[in-house]
Amino acid sequence: MNMKDLQIQVDDWINQYGVRYFNELTNMAILTEEVGELARVMSRIYGEQSFKENDKNNIGEELADILFVVLCIANQTNTDLNLEFQKKMKLKSIRDKKRHKNNPKIN
């Protein structure tokens, strides 16, 4: 499944179950909240914090929540994520061709 298929799937879900998209600023706030939830799980699994009794600990679920909101925002802003992602990968491949391999901090 490609990004366009995912964008269509999210749009279909919104139209069937969600009534309408939240406005763009609300979705930006939701995205920030979801990233925070991922950070909480990551800090408990890989960091020094411990889980509370009712904490969720599913990184995949948190990443899926983030992807869902990103797809909503893409749909609302008429952004073709397939196209934009391919453009970004091309840019990164040119810009960062040697950057990371030559970085003594990670080698």
N, C-alpha and C positions, 0 to 999 in steps of 0.2 A: 504494500500500500504506500503510495507517495503522499506528499504533503497536500496536493490538490484533493485527493480522495479524503484525507483527514479533514480538510477544511469543509468539504461537502458533508461529511458525516456529522461534524459539529453543527453546521447550519441546519441540517435535517433535524437534529436533536433539539436545537433551540426552537425551531418552528413547531415541533410536535409536543415538547414538554415544557419548554422554557417561556412560552408566550412571546417574548421578545428578548433581544440582547439588552443587558445593562448598558448604560451609556459608557463611552470610552474612558472617562475619568474613573468611574466606578470600577471598571474592569482593570484599570491600572492599579488601583488600590487593592483589588482582589489578588492580582498577580504578586504584588509586594507581600501580601499576607501569606500567599502560598509559598513564596521563596523563603519567608521566615519559618514556615512549618518545616520545610526541607532542612534549613539551617539547624533547627532544633533537633531533628532526628540525627543529622550528621554529627552534631556536637556531642550527642549521647553515645553514638556508635563508635566514632573515631576520635572524639575529644575526651575531655576529662569529666564531663558531666555524667550523672547517673540518671537512669529513667525514673520517672515518677510512676506511680501505680497504674494510671490510666493513659500514659503516653502511647501514641502510635509509634511504631518503629519500622514502617515499611517505606523505604526510600523510593521504590518503584511507584507506589501510590502517590507519593508527594510529587515526583517528577511528572506523572500523568496529569495531576491536577494543574501543574504549571503549564504543560503542553496544551491542555484544554483551554486555559485562559489566553495563552498566546494565539491559539487558533481563532478564538473569538475575536480578539483584537485585530488579527489579520483580516478576518471577514469584514469587520466593521469599517476598516480603513481601505478596503479593496486592494489588499496587498497579496500578491501571488507569492506565497512562501517558497514554492518550488523554484521559481525564477530568482527570487532574492537570495535564497540559500546557495544556488549555483554561482551566482555572481560573487557572493561573499567568499566561497571556497576558492574561486579563481583568483580573487584579489589576495587572499591570505597565502595562496600557493606562490604567488609572485613576490609579495612583500616579505614573506617569512621563509623564503626558500632556504636560506642559510642561518637565519637569525637564531633559531633555537639550537641548532647543531653547534653553533659557535658560542653558545652561552656557557661560560665556565661555571655558572651557578647551578646548572642542571646536568652537567656532564661529569 
